[in-house]
Amino acid sequence: MAYIGKTPTPAPLTSSDITDGIITTTKIADANVTNPKLTSGSQQNFRNIIINGDMSIAQRETSVTGKTDGGYLTCDRWNVILTTAGTYSISQSTEVPSGQGFAKSMKFDCTTADASLAAGDNLRLQSKFEGQNLQYLKKGTSSAESLTLSFWVKSNKTGTYIVELEDKDNTRKISKSYTISSADTWEKKTLTYDGDTTGAFDNDNARSLDLMFWLAAGSTFSGGTTLNTSWGAPSTADRAVGQVNLSDSTSNEWYITGVQLEAGTSASDFEFLPFDINLARCHRYCYVMGAAANAENGGQFTVGSGMCRSSGSSIFTDIVGSYPQPLRTLPSLTQVGGDTSDIFCYKTNGTSANPSSISVARNTITLKVTNNMGLSSGLTAGNATIQQIQESDTNLVFSAEL
């Protein structure tokens, strides 16, 4: 138990505290214990709204190169928006602030510069949140909670950067700026956003709030005169006023870790979660299945068992070792690495066929899916079948991202 306030001092033992030479109780004077007081809306556990703020989980890839567009590329729950603002390598890095407890960061490395951004060009790092996880913020009421963002950042590109919150349910935004003062030096930043008394978040599993780190912004987003520092429906040109252009040189790099967004007007220490808990929270939005992800049998992974519906279609209702967490919603299914020849559909008689397509057919009450495989031919309706991935660089990605 952690005590806040004066360290408790055990009271002197008496004979009633000792039986047969064994100490049975230890008294702590009531006056020495101070109970922590919870402010309205604060949470002692899972106070960080951000999932994977320490960048420790990267299910899809640990690094990508030559990126001229965005998506969920490396670290889980972090979406990259990149619109004709140079070319980047993006990675999960081991470069971290010393002595802070972090092991990983997310790195942006500009490999092709765009020193003259067109109006709509932009680069952003984004995290999205479900409305049902934000109800305690009391947004849209007179008791709306302020939000405080803290993070560690490092870049050779000094100057002003913008971080924006966007209420997707009510089309309201607010931006704050921070300054990277010292090149190539880890700096901790803290920004506080006022509570918004207008527009409640929907209480469902859909996207209600976005957090966006701007890294480059053309005049469409930065051409205004005043940064939008209050909740409202601002001119688009006021969203990122003053933002530096990280894309203006191939020497530019930007690192971030320890991202925490919490209720209140002050930043607490980063909330480190056990790796398995952090991974489980990421699994609600993405689960990667395959030999590459699971390192099974030197390149083989059994996805599931099922039956052949026709000569060209099989369905797998029993996905072996399926989702460790219920997914947020019916996921999309994509193959990462290899090609369709790396996935086999085996029939009862031992023959096999490769799919021409794979898809999610339907979901159940627990949001686990039925995997459907389409083939040109080679199956026998009614036969039992299993689906297997044969190559160590091939994965199936089930994505239920916001």
Beta strands, then each sheet from edge to edge (+ up, - down):
strand 1: 18-19
strand 2: 22-23
strand 3: 63-67
strand 4: 71-72
strand 5: 79-83
strand 6: 87-93
strand 7: 105-112
strand 8: 122-130
strand 9: 147-155
strand 10: 159-167
strand 11: 172-180
strand 12: 187-193
strand 13: 207-217
strand 14: 253-263
strand 15: 286-290
strand 16: 301-310
strand 17: 313-319
strand 18: 332-336
strand 19: 343-347
strand 20: 352-353
strand 21: 357-363
strand 22: 369-374
strand 23: 384-389
strand 24: 395-399
sheet 1: 1+ 2-
sheet 2: 3+ 6- 7+ 14- 9+ 12-
sheet 3: 4+ 5- 8+ 13- 10+ 11-
sheet 4: 15+ 24- 18+
sheet 5: 20+ 19- 23+ 16- 17+ 22- 21+
end
